Amino acid sequence: MEIDSIRAFFMWCTILNIAFLSLSSLICVCAGDWVYRIHSKWFSIPREVFNVAMYSFLGLYKVLVFVFNLIPYVALLIIG
């Protein structure tokens, strides 16, 4: 596999994951009550705990996108 293919793969992974992260964050900010109502039907969870869980999920997802998508893409840009 050529380095250009790998670089393109990581570029598109980064773009798609950041788009998904942005969409998820926007939904949580703009429609947080709606998201909470849906999840509270499935799980009996207080609103404060739900907010912490969503904040933690988005933070962890952001770190994972950076570590496994963005950093390898930047490294490939540097070496190639």
HTML snippet that shows the backbone in 3Dmol.js (N, CA, C, O; Angstrom):
<script src="https://3Dmol.org/build/3Dmol-min.js"></script>
<div id="view" style="width:600px;height:400px;position:relative"></div>
<script>
const pdb = `
ATOM      1  N   MET A   1       0.844  -1.172   0.000  1.00  0.00           N
ATOM      2  CA  MET A   1       0.000   0.000   0.000  1.00  0.00           C
ATOM      3  C   MET A   1       0.894   1.241   0.000  1.00  0.00           C
ATOM      4  O   MET A   1       1.843   1.334   0.778  1.00  0.00           O
ATOM      5  N   GLU A   2       0.583   2.174  -0.865  1.00  0.00           N
ATOM      6  CA  GLU A   2       1.396   3.370  -0.984  1.00  0.00           C
ATOM      7  C   GLU A   2       1.063   4.376   0.113  1.00  0.00           C
ATOM      8  O   GLU A   2      -0.037   4.387   0.665  1.00  0.00           O
ATOM      9  N   ILE A   3       2.037   5.211   0.405  1.00  0.00           N
ATOM     10  CA  ILE A   3       1.853   6.196   1.469  1.00  0.00           C
ATOM     11  C   ILE A   3       0.770   7.210   1.114  1.00  0.00           C
ATOM     12  O   ILE A   3       0.105   7.740   2.004  1.00  0.00           O
ATOM     13  N   ASP A   4       0.585   7.487  -0.185  1.00  0.00           N
ATOM     14  CA  ASP A   4      -0.470   8.412  -0.595  1.00  0.00           C
ATOM     15  C   ASP A   4      -1.855   7.860  -0.280  1.00  0.00           C
ATOM     16  O   ASP A   4      -2.750   8.612   0.105  1.00  0.00           O
ATOM     17  N   SER A   5      -2.032   6.575  -0.438  1.00  0.00           N
ATOM     18  CA  SER A   5      -3.315   5.944  -0.109  1.00  0.00           C
ATOM     19  C   SER A   5      -3.576   5.996   1.386  1.00  0.00           C
ATOM     20  O   SER A   5      -4.693   6.278   1.820  1.00  0.00           O
ATOM     21  N   ILE A   6      -2.551   5.727   2.164  1.00  0.00           N
ATOM     22  CA  ILE A   6      -2.698   5.766   3.623  1.00  0.00           C
ATOM     23  C   ILE A   6      -2.983   7.193   4.087  1.00  0.00           C
ATOM     24  O   ILE A   6      -3.816   7.414   4.965  1.00  0.00           O
ATOM     25  N   ARG A   7      -2.286   8.154   3.491  1.00  0.00           N
ATOM     26  CA  ARG A   7      -2.506   9.558   3.834  1.00  0.00           C
ATOM     27  C   ARG A   7      -3.947   9.961   3.498  1.00  0.00           C
ATOM     28  O   ARG A   7      -4.602  10.635   4.293  1.00  0.00           O
ATOM     29  N   ALA A   8      -4.435   9.557   2.345  1.00  0.00           N
ATOM     30  CA  ALA A   8      -5.810   9.879   1.956  1.00  0.00           C
ATOM     31  C   ALA A   8      -6.812   9.213   2.899  1.00  0.00           C
ATOM     32  O   ALA A   8      -7.831   9.807   3.253  1.00  0.00           O
ATOM     33  N   PHE A   9      -6.516   7.979   3.300  1.00  0.00           N
ATOM     34  CA  PHE A   9      -7.379   7.275   4.242  1.00  0.00           C
ATOM     35  C   PHE A   9      -7.503   8.038   5.556  1.00  0.00           C
ATOM     36  O   PHE A   9      -8.610   8.264   6.043  1.00  0.00           O
ATOM     37  N   PHE A  10      -6.371   8.435   6.128  1.00  0.00           N
ATOM     38  CA  PHE A  10      -6.402   9.161   7.395  1.00  0.00           C
ATOM     39  C   PHE A  10      -7.034  10.543   7.243  1.00  0.00           C
ATOM     40  O   PHE A  10      -7.685  11.032   8.167  1.00  0.00           O
ATOM     41  N   MET A  11      -6.847  11.173   6.089  1.00  0.00           N
ATOM     42  CA  MET A  11      -7.468  12.469   5.859  1.00  0.00           C
ATOM     43  C   MET A  11      -8.986  12.341   5.893  1.00  0.00           C
ATOM     44  O   MET A  11      -9.664  13.118   6.565  1.00  0.00           O
ATOM     45  N   TRP A  12      -9.525  11.351   5.159  1.00  0.00           N
ATOM     46  CA  TRP A  12     -10.977  11.189   5.119  1.00  0.00           C
ATOM     47  C   TRP A  12     -11.531  10.684   6.447  1.00  0.00           C
ATOM     48  O   TRP A  12     -12.640  11.056   6.831  1.00  0.00           O
ATOM     49  N   CYS A  13     -10.783   9.848   7.149  1.00  0.00           N
ATOM     50  CA  CYS A  13     -11.215   9.423   8.490  1.00  0.00           C
ATOM     51  C   CYS A  13     -11.317  10.622   9.421  1.00  0.00           C
ATOM     52  O   CYS A  13     -12.273  10.742  10.186  1.00  0.00           O
ATOM     53  N   THR A  14     -10.331  11.507   9.354  1.00  0.00           N
ATOM     54  CA  THR A  14     -10.336  12.700  10.189  1.00  0.00           C
ATOM     55  C   THR A  14     -11.501  13.610   9.838  1.00  0.00           C
ATOM     56  O   THR A  14     -12.198  14.097  10.729  1.00  0.00           O
ATOM     57  N   ILE A  15     -11.717  13.842   8.561  1.00  0.00           N
ATOM     58  CA  ILE A  15     -12.813  14.719   8.132  1.00  0.00           C
ATOM     59  C   ILE A  15     -14.165  14.165   8.572  1.00  0.00           C
ATOM     60  O   ILE A  15     -14.989  14.897   9.120  1.00  0.00           O
ATOM     61  N   LEU A  16     -14.392  12.886   8.336  1.00  0.00           N
ATOM     62  CA  LEU A  16     -15.678  12.284   8.688  1.00  0.00           C
ATOM     63  C   LEU A  16     -15.899  12.242  10.198  1.00  0.00           C
ATOM     64  O   LEU A  16     -17.003  12.513  10.671  1.00  0.00           O
ATOM     65  N   ASN A  17     -14.856  11.904  10.954  1.00  0.00           N
ATOM     66  CA  ASN A  17     -15.005  11.846  12.405  1.00  0.00           C
ATOM     67  C   ASN A  17     -15.209  13.227  13.017  1.00  0.00           C
ATOM     68  O   ASN A  17     -15.987  13.371  13.959  1.00  0.00           O
ATOM     69  N   ILE A  18     -14.527  14.240  12.502  1.00  0.00           N
ATOM     70  CA  ILE A  18     -14.734  15.588  13.024  1.00  0.00           C
ATOM     71  C   ILE A  18     -16.120  16.097  12.647  1.00  0.00           C
ATOM     72  O   ILE A  18     -16.746  16.812  13.428  1.00  0.00           O
ATOM     73  N   ALA A  19     -16.603  15.742  11.472  1.00  0.00           N
ATOM     74  CA  ALA A  19     -17.967  16.114  11.082  1.00  0.00           C
ATOM     75  C   ALA A  19     -18.988  15.458  12.010  1.00  0.00           C
ATOM     76  O   ALA A  19     -19.943  16.102  12.444  1.00  0.00           O
ATOM     77  N   PHE A  20     -18.784  14.178  12.311  1.00  0.00           N
ATOM     78  CA  PHE A  20     -19.695  13.478  13.224  1.00  0.00           C
ATOM     79  C   PHE A  20     -19.623  14.069  14.626  1.00  0.00           C
ATOM     80  O   PHE A  20     -20.650  14.234  15.283  1.00  0.00           O
ATOM     81  N   LEU A  21     -18.422  14.387  15.087  1.00  0.00           N
ATOM     82  CA  LEU A  21     -18.252  14.995  16.405  1.00  0.00           C
ATOM     83  C   LEU A  21     -18.934  16.360  16.454  1.00  0.00           C
ATOM     84  O   LEU A  21     -19.600  16.684  17.437  1.00  0.00           O
ATOM     85  N   SER A  22     -18.777  17.150  15.413  1.00  0.00           N
ATOM     86  CA  SER A  22     -19.416  18.470  15.364  1.00  0.00           C
ATOM     87  C   SER A  22     -20.933  18.347  15.354  1.00  0.00           C
ATOM     88  O   SER A  22     -21.625  19.087  16.053  1.00  0.00           O
ATOM     89  N   LEU A  23     -21.448  17.415  14.564  1.00  0.00           N
ATOM     90  CA  LEU A  23     -22.896  17.199  14.518  1.00  0.00           C
ATOM     91  C   LEU A  23     -23.430  16.742  15.879  1.00  0.00           C
ATOM     92  O   LEU A  23     -24.465  17.225  16.337  1.00  0.00           O
ATOM     93  N   SER A  24     -22.732  15.826  16.510  1.00  0.00           N
ATOM     94  CA  SER A  24     -23.159  15.340  17.828  1.00  0.00           C
ATOM     95  C   SER A  24     -23.135  16.456  18.855  1.00  0.00           C
ATOM     96  O   SER A  24     -24.053  16.569  19.667  1.00  0.00           O
ATOM     97  N   SER A  25     -22.108  17.275  18.831  1.00  0.00           N
ATOM     98  CA  SER A  25     -22.018  18.393  19.772  1.00  0.00           C
ATOM     99  C   SER A  25     -23.137  19.396  19.515  1.00  0.00           C
ATOM    100  O   SER A  25     -23.758  19.894  20.454  1.00  0.00           O
ATOM    101  N   LEU A  26     -23.392  19.687  18.251  1.00  0.00           N
ATOM    102  CA  LEU A  26     -24.449  20.627  17.904  1.00  0.00           C
ATOM    103  C   LEU A  26     -25.811  20.115  18.344  1.00  0.00           C
ATOM    104  O   LEU A  26     -26.626  20.883  18.856  1.00  0.00           O
ATOM    105  N   ILE A  27     -26.065  18.841  18.153  1.00  0.00           N
ATOM    106  CA  ILE A  27     -27.336  18.258  18.584  1.00  0.00           C
ATOM    107  C   ILE A  27     -27.470  18.336  20.100  1.00  0.00           C
ATOM    108  O   ILE A  27     -28.541  18.663  20.612  1.00  0.00           O
ATOM    109  N   CYS A  28     -26.391  18.038  20.821  1.00  0.00           N
ATOM    110  CA  CYS A  28     -26.455  18.088  22.290  1.00  0.00           C
ATOM    111  C   CYS A  28     -26.659  19.509  22.799  1.00  0.00           C
ATOM    112  O   CYS A  28     -27.345  19.718  23.800  1.00  0.00           O
ATOM    113  N   VAL A  29     -26.067  20.489  22.113  1.00  0.00           N
ATOM    114  CA  VAL A  29     -26.218  21.883  22.544  1.00  0.00           C
ATOM    115  C   VAL A  29     -27.600  22.417  22.189  1.00  0.00           C
ATOM    116  O   VAL A  29     -28.260  23.039  23.022  1.00  0.00           O
ATOM    117  N   CYS A  30     -28.038  22.181  20.963  1.00  0.00           N
ATOM    118  CA  CYS A  30     -29.297  22.775  20.490  1.00  0.00           C
ATOM    119  C   CYS A  30     -30.533  21.965  20.867  1.00  0.00           C
ATOM    120  O   CYS A  30     -31.608  22.535  21.052  1.00  0.00           O
ATOM    121  N   ALA A  31     -30.401  20.672  20.983  1.00  0.00           N
ATOM    122  CA  ALA A  31     -31.562  19.823  21.260  1.00  0.00           C
ATOM    123  C   ALA A  31     -31.287  18.893  22.437  1.00  0.00           C
ATOM    124  O   ALA A  31     -31.666  17.722  22.411  1.00  0.00           O
ATOM    125  N   GLY A  32     -30.632  19.415  23.460  1.00  0.00           N
ATOM    126  CA  GLY A  32     -30.269  18.598  24.617  1.00  0.00           C
ATOM    127  C   GLY A  32     -31.463  17.998  25.337  1.00  0.00           C
ATOM    128  O   GLY A  32     -31.418  16.850  25.779  1.00  0.00           O
ATOM    129  N   ASP A  33     -32.546  18.788  25.456  1.00  0.00           N
ATOM    130  CA  ASP A  33     -33.739  18.271  26.132  1.00  0.00           C
ATOM    131  C   ASP A  33     -34.356  17.113  25.367  1.00  0.00           C
ATOM    132  O   ASP A  33     -34.795  16.128  25.961  1.00  0.00           O
ATOM    133  N   TRP A  34     -34.387  17.237  24.047  1.00  0.00           N
ATOM    134  CA  TRP A  34     -34.931  16.174  23.208  1.00  0.00           C
ATOM    135  C   TRP A  34     -34.102  14.890  23.341  1.00  0.00           C
ATOM    136  O   TRP A  34     -34.658  13.798  23.461  1.00  0.00           O
ATOM    137  N   VAL A  35     -32.788  15.025  23.319  1.00  0.00           N
ATOM    138  CA  VAL A  35     -31.901  13.870  23.461  1.00  0.00           C
ATOM    139  C   VAL A  35     -32.099  13.234  24.837  1.00  0.00           C
ATOM    140  O   VAL A  35     -32.142  12.010  24.960  1.00  0.00           O
ATOM    141  N   TYR A  36     -32.218  14.072  25.871  1.00  0.00           N
ATOM    142  CA  TYR A  36     -32.431  13.547  27.221  1.00  0.00           C
ATOM    143  C   TYR A  36     -33.760  12.805  27.320  1.00  0.00           C
ATOM    144  O   TYR A  36     -33.827  11.738  27.930  1.00  0.00           O
ATOM    145  N   ARG A  37     -34.825  13.361  26.722  1.00  0.00           N
ATOM    146  CA  ARG A  37     -36.128  12.689  26.772  1.00  0.00           C
ATOM    147  C   ARG A  37     -36.080  11.311  26.126  1.00  0.00           C
ATOM    148  O   ARG A  37     -36.669  10.360  26.638  1.00  0.00           O
ATOM    149  N   ILE A  38     -35.377  11.204  24.999  1.00  0.00           N
ATOM    150  CA  ILE A  38     -35.260   9.911  24.323  1.00  0.00           C
ATOM    151  C   ILE A  38     -34.517   8.916  25.207  1.00  0.00           C
ATOM    152  O   ILE A  38     -34.962   7.782  25.380  1.00  0.00           O
ATOM    153  N   HIS A  39     -33.388   9.338  25.764  1.00  0.00           N
ATOM    154  CA  HIS A  39     -32.588   8.419  26.565  1.00  0.00           C
ATOM    155  C   HIS A  39     -33.236   8.110  27.917  1.00  0.00           C
ATOM    156  O   HIS A  39     -33.053   7.017  28.454  1.00  0.00           O
ATOM    157  N   SER A  40     -33.982   9.053  28.461  1.00  0.00           N
ATOM    158  CA  SER A  40     -34.622   8.789  29.755  1.00  0.00           C
ATOM    159  C   SER A  40     -35.756   7.777  29.623  1.00  0.00           C
ATOM    160  O   SER A  40     -36.175   7.191  30.622  1.00  0.00           O
ATOM    161  N   LYS A  41     -36.257   7.564  28.415  1.00  0.00           N
ATOM    162  CA  LYS A  41     -37.255   6.506  28.211  1.00  0.00           C
ATOM    163  C   LYS A  41     -36.604   5.130  28.294  1.00  0.00           C
ATOM    164  O   LYS A  41     -37.246   4.166  28.713  1.00  0.00           O
ATOM    165  N   TRP A  42     -35.357   5.030  27.905  1.00  0.00           N
ATOM    166  CA  TRP A  42     -34.648   3.752  27.924  1.00  0.00           C
ATOM    167  C   TRP A  42     -33.987   3.481  29.275  1.00  0.00           C
ATOM    168  O   TRP A  42     -33.974   2.348  29.755  1.00  0.00           O
ATOM    169  N   PHE A  43     -33.441   4.534  29.878  1.00  0.00           N
ATOM    170  CA  PHE A  43     -32.705   4.396  31.140  1.00  0.00           C
ATOM    171  C   PHE A  43     -33.239   5.412  32.133  1.00  0.00           C
ATOM    172  O   PHE A  43     -33.481   6.567  31.783  1.00  0.00           O
ATOM    173  N   SER A  44     -33.421   4.982  33.365  1.00  0.00           N
ATOM    174  CA  SER A  44     -33.824   5.949  34.397  1.00  0.00           C
ATOM    175  C   SER A  44     -32.546   6.617  34.927  1.00  0.00           C
ATOM    176  O   SER A  44     -31.825   6.049  35.747  1.00  0.00           O
ATOM    177  N   ILE A  45     -32.291   7.819  34.445  1.00  0.00           N
ATOM    178  CA  ILE A  45     -31.057   8.521  34.752  1.00  0.00           C
ATOM    179  C   ILE A  45     -31.391   9.990  35.011  1.00  0.00           C
ATOM    180  O   ILE A  45     -32.128  10.606  34.242  1.00  0.00           O
ATOM    181  N   PRO A  46     -30.853  10.546  36.089  1.00  0.00           N
ATOM    182  CA  PRO A  46     -31.095  11.977  36.346  1.00  0.00           C
ATOM    183  C   PRO A  46     -30.424  12.850  35.278  1.00  0.00           C
ATOM    184  O   PRO A  46     -29.452  12.442  34.643  1.00  0.00           O
ATOM    185  N   ARG A  47     -30.957  14.038  35.101  1.00  0.00           N
ATOM    186  CA  ARG A  47     -30.447  14.948  34.069  1.00  0.00           C
ATOM    187  C   ARG A  47     -28.979  15.299  34.297  1.00  0.00           C
ATOM    188  O   ARG A  47     -28.213  15.381  33.337  1.00  0.00           O
ATOM    189  N   GLU A  48     -28.578  15.504  35.531  1.00  0.00           N
ATOM    190  CA  GLU A  48     -27.195  15.868  35.824  1.00  0.00           C
ATOM    191  C   GLU A  48     -26.226  14.757  35.421  1.00  0.00           C
ATOM    192  O   GLU A  48     -25.155  15.027  34.878  1.00  0.00           O
ATOM    193  N   VAL A  49     -26.604  13.524  35.687  1.00  0.00           N
ATOM    194  CA  VAL A  49     -25.765  12.384  35.325  1.00  0.00           C
ATOM    195  C   VAL A  49     -25.718  12.242  33.804  1.00  0.00           C
ATOM    196  O   VAL A  49     -24.672  11.919  33.241  1.00  0.00           O
ATOM    197  N   PHE A  50     -26.833  12.479  33.153  1.00  0.00           N
ATOM    198  CA  PHE A  50     -26.877  12.429  31.694  1.00  0.00           C
ATOM    199  C   PHE A  50     -25.954  13.481  31.086  1.00  0.00           C
ATOM    200  O   PHE A  50     -25.224  13.194  30.138  1.00  0.00           O
ATOM    201  N   ASN A  51     -25.983  14.694  31.628  1.00  0.00           N
ATOM    202  CA  ASN A  51     -25.112  15.754  31.119  1.00  0.00           C
ATOM    203  C   ASN A  51     -23.635  15.381  31.257  1.00  0.00           C
ATOM    204  O   ASN A  51     -22.843  15.611  30.343  1.00  0.00           O
ATOM    205  N   VAL A  52     -23.275  14.808  32.397  1.00  0.00           N
ATOM    206  CA  VAL A  52     -21.882  14.388  32.607  1.00  0.00           C
ATOM    207  C   VAL A  52     -21.518  13.261  31.645  1.00  0.00           C
ATOM    208  O   VAL A  52     -20.417  13.249  31.094  1.00  0.00           O
ATOM    209  N   ALA A  53     -22.429  12.319  31.439  1.00  0.00           N
ATOM    210  CA  ALA A  53     -22.159  11.206  30.525  1.00  0.00           C
ATOM    211  C   ALA A  53     -21.973  11.709  29.094  1.00  0.00           C
ATOM    212  O   ALA A  53     -21.051  11.270  28.406  1.00  0.00           O
ATOM    213  N   MET A  54     -22.822  12.609  28.641  1.00  0.00           N
ATOM    214  CA  MET A  54     -22.695  13.134  27.281  1.00  0.00           C
ATOM    215  C   MET A  54     -21.427  13.962  27.123  1.00  0.00           C
ATOM    216  O   MET A  54     -20.746  13.865  26.102  1.00  0.00           O
ATOM    217  N   TYR A  55     -21.105  14.771  28.121  1.00  0.00           N
ATOM    218  CA  TYR A  55     -19.884  15.571  28.074  1.00  0.00           C
ATOM    219  C   TYR A  55     -18.656  14.666  28.047  1.00  0.00           C
ATOM    220  O   TYR A  55     -17.703  14.922  27.312  1.00  0.00           O
ATOM    221  N   SER A  56     -18.687  13.616  28.845  1.00  0.00           N
ATOM    222  CA  SER A  56     -17.569  12.669  28.879  1.00  0.00           C
ATOM    223  C   SER A  56     -17.445  11.922  27.561  1.00  0.00           C
ATOM    224  O   SER A  56     -16.336  11.729  27.064  1.00  0.00           O
ATOM    225  N   PHE A  57     -18.561  11.500  26.991  1.00  0.00           N
ATOM    226  CA  PHE A  57     -18.545  10.806  25.708  1.00  0.00           C
ATOM    227  C   PHE A  57     -17.945  11.683  24.610  1.00  0.00           C
ATOM    228  O   PHE A  57     -17.080  11.239  23.855  1.00  0.00           O
ATOM    229  N   LEU A  58     -18.410  12.927  24.528  1.00  0.00           N
ATOM    230  CA  LEU A  58     -17.908  13.823  23.489  1.00  0.00           C
ATOM    231  C   LEU A  58     -16.422  14.133  23.692  1.00  0.00           C
ATOM    232  O   LEU A  58     -15.666  14.222  22.724  1.00  0.00           O
ATOM    233  N   GLY A  59     -16.012  14.297  24.940  1.00  0.00           N
ATOM    234  CA  GLY A  59     -14.597  14.543  25.223  1.00  0.00           C
ATOM    235  C   GLY A  59     -13.727  13.353  24.874  1.00  0.00           C
ATOM    236  O   GLY A  59     -12.668  13.515  24.268  1.00  0.00           O
ATOM    237  N   LEU A  60     -14.157  12.166  25.246  1.00  0.00           N
ATOM    238  CA  LEU A  60     -13.396  10.960  24.929  1.00  0.00           C
ATOM    239  C   LEU A  60     -13.344  10.735  23.421  1.00  0.00           C
ATOM    240  O   LEU A  60     -12.300  10.366  22.884  1.00  0.00           O
ATOM    241  N   TYR A  61     -14.459  10.955  22.742  1.00  0.00           N
ATOM    242  CA  TYR A  61     -14.488  10.779  21.284  1.00  0.00           C
ATOM    243  C   TYR A  61     -13.526  11.749  20.606  1.00  0.00           C
ATOM    244  O   TYR A  61     -12.836  11.385  19.653  1.00  0.00           O
ATOM    245  N   LYS A  62     -13.484  12.987  21.102  1.00  0.00           N
ATOM    246  CA  LYS A  62     -12.576  13.984  20.531  1.00  0.00           C
ATOM    247  C   LYS A  62     -11.131  13.558  20.708  1.00  0.00           C
ATOM    248  O   LYS A  62     -10.337  13.661  19.773  1.00  0.00           O
ATOM    249  N   VAL A  63     -10.779  13.086  21.883  1.00  0.00           N
ATOM    250  CA  VAL A  63      -9.408  12.625  22.131  1.00  0.00           C
ATOM    251  C   VAL A  63      -9.072  11.442  21.224  1.00  0.00           C
ATOM    252  O   VAL A  63      -7.978  11.388  20.662  1.00  0.00           O
ATOM    253  N   LEU A  64      -9.988  10.507  21.077  1.00  0.00           N
ATOM    254  CA  LEU A  64      -9.744   9.344  20.225  1.00  0.00           C
ATOM    255  C   LEU A  64      -9.585   9.734  18.757  1.00  0.00           C
ATOM    256  O   LEU A  64      -8.752   9.167  18.049  1.00  0.00           O
ATOM    257  N   VAL A  65     -10.381  10.700  18.299  1.00  0.00           N
ATOM    258  CA  VAL A  65     -10.240  11.178  16.920  1.00  0.00           C
ATOM    259  C   VAL A  65      -8.870  11.809  16.728  1.00  0.00           C
ATOM    260  O   VAL A  65      -8.209  11.561  15.720  1.00  0.00           O
ATOM    261  N   PHE A  66      -8.439  12.620  17.681  1.00  0.00           N
ATOM    262  CA  PHE A  66      -7.129  13.257  17.565  1.00  0.00           C
ATOM    263  C   PHE A  66      -6.012  12.224  17.570  1.00  0.00           C
ATOM    264  O   PHE A  66      -5.105  12.286  16.741  1.00  0.00           O
ATOM    265  N   VAL A  67      -6.072  11.275  18.497  1.00  0.00           N
ATOM    266  CA  VAL A  67      -4.976  10.313  18.656  1.00  0.00           C
ATOM    267  C   VAL A  67      -4.921   9.326  17.494  1.00  0.00           C
ATOM    268  O   VAL A  67      -3.836   9.021  16.998  1.00  0.00           O
ATOM    269  N   PHE A  68      -6.069   8.824  17.055  1.00  0.00           N
ATOM    270  CA  PHE A  68      -6.062   7.761  16.062  1.00  0.00           C
ATOM    271  C   PHE A  68      -6.305   8.216  14.621  1.00  0.00           C
ATOM    272  O   PHE A  68      -6.154   7.419  13.695  1.00  0.00           O
ATOM    273  N   ASN A  69      -6.677   9.478  14.417  1.00  0.00           N
ATOM    274  CA  ASN A  69      -6.906   9.972  13.056  1.00  0.00           C
ATOM    275  C   ASN A  69      -6.033  11.172  12.721  1.00  0.00           C
ATOM    276  O   ASN A  69      -5.277  11.146  11.750  1.00  0.00           O
ATOM    277  N   LEU A  70      -6.138  12.207  13.515  1.00  0.00           N
ATOM    278  CA  LEU A  70      -5.461  13.456  13.178  1.00  0.00           C
ATOM    279  C   LEU A  70      -3.945  13.368  13.334  1.00  0.00           C
ATOM    280  O   LEU A  70      -3.211  13.805  12.448  1.00  0.00           O
ATOM    281  N   ILE A  71      -3.474  12.820  14.427  1.00  0.00           N
ATOM    282  CA  ILE A  71      -2.025  12.729  14.663  1.00  0.00           C
ATOM    283  C   ILE A  71      -1.346  11.852  13.608  1.00  0.00           C
ATOM    284  O   ILE A  71      -0.313  12.261  13.076  1.00  0.00           O
ATOM    285  N   PRO A  72      -1.876  10.662  13.276  1.00  0.00           N
ATOM    286  CA  PRO A  72      -1.231   9.889  12.195  1.00  0.00           C
ATOM    287  C   PRO A  72      -1.262  10.621  10.854  1.00  0.00           C
ATOM    288  O   PRO A  72      -0.308  10.532  10.082  1.00  0.00           O
ATOM    289  N   TYR A  73      -2.353  11.346  10.567  1.00  0.00           N
ATOM    290  CA  TYR A  73      -2.423  12.092   9.314  1.00  0.00           C
ATOM    291  C   TYR A  73      -1.349  13.181   9.267  1.00  0.00           C
ATOM    292  O   TYR A  73      -0.675  13.345   8.249  1.00  0.00           O
ATOM    293  N   VAL A  74      -1.190  13.914  10.349  1.00  0.00           N
ATOM    294  CA  VAL A  74      -0.169  14.966  10.393  1.00  0.00           C
ATOM    295  C   VAL A  74       1.217  14.347  10.288  1.00  0.00           C
ATOM    296  O   VAL A  74       2.082  14.891   9.602  1.00  0.00           O
ATOM    297  N   ALA A  75       1.443  13.224  10.954  1.00  0.00           N
ATOM    298  CA  ALA A  75       2.745  12.556  10.860  1.00  0.00           C
ATOM    299  C   ALA A  75       3.035  12.132   9.427  1.00  0.00           C
ATOM    300  O   ALA A  75       4.164  12.275   8.957  1.00  0.00           O
ATOM    301  N   LEU A  76       2.041  11.619   8.734  1.00  0.00           N
ATOM    302  CA  LEU A  76       2.237  11.231   7.324  1.00  0.00           C
ATOM    303  C   LEU A  76       2.500  12.439   6.430  1.00  0.00           C
ATOM    304  O   LEU A  76       3.255  12.351   5.462  1.00  0.00           O
ATOM    305  N   LEU A  77       1.876  13.560   6.759  1.00  0.00           N
ATOM    306  CA  LEU A  77       2.161  14.788   6.015  1.00  0.00           C
ATOM    307  C   LEU A  77       3.620  15.233   6.219  1.00  0.00           C
ATOM    308  O   LEU A  77       4.279  15.692   5.286  1.00  0.00           O
ATOM    309  N   ILE A  78       4.096  15.088   7.435  1.00  0.00           N
ATOM    310  CA  ILE A  78       5.462  15.523   7.754  1.00  0.00           C
ATOM    311  C   ILE A  78       6.494  14.655   7.048  1.00  0.00           C
ATOM    312  O   ILE A  78       7.463  15.164   6.486  1.00  0.00           O
ATOM    313  N   ILE A  79       6.283  13.337   7.080  1.00  0.00           N
ATOM    314  CA  ILE A  79       7.311  12.455   6.503  1.00  0.00           C
ATOM    315  C   ILE A  79       7.211  12.332   4.992  1.00  0.00           C
ATOM    316  O   ILE A  79       8.190  11.969   4.340  1.00  0.00           O
ATOM    317  N   GLY A  80       6.040  12.630   4.418  1.00  0.00           N
ATOM    318  CA  GLY A  80       5.863  12.362   3.011  1.00  0.00           C
ATOM    319  C   GLY A  80       5.944  13.561   2.161  1.00  0.00           C
ATOM    320  O   GLY A  80       5.809  13.465   0.941  1.00  0.00           O
TER     321      GLY A  80
END
`;
const viewer = $3Dmol.createViewer("view");
viewer.addModel(pdb, "pdb");
viewer.setStyle({}, {cartoon: {color: "spectrum"}});
viewer.zoomTo();
viewer.render();
</script>
